[in-house]
């Protein structure tokens, strides 16, 4: 990510804007802000693929399942696996 995302991030700089793209859920945004690689991959995906990840995460009502899906999403983004 050298040259794409400055690391460490400058003080007061958020990787994602407060409103987020596609109205990112707060829990997903928080995790993406800690992982520059996953963020860069996610933001470079076509919108349809971003929506697949978002649907996968938000379609569950169970908080444990949601946390697990966020972790799996980050793993999939960083390893280059296809969207769920």
C-alpha angles and dihedrals in degrees: 000000000000108000093011102071120015110233126232090033116240115258112279093016118127120199089221127034116254092254091046127210113286088006092285113213112255094241093052092045091052092053094044090053089061095049115057094182094053090045093051092048093047094049091049094052118102111262091251091059092046088054091052090057092045093049091048090054100040101042092079124078095195111098094209092051090047092052090048091050092051090051090048091048092053090048092049092049094050095045097044097245118156122262115274 
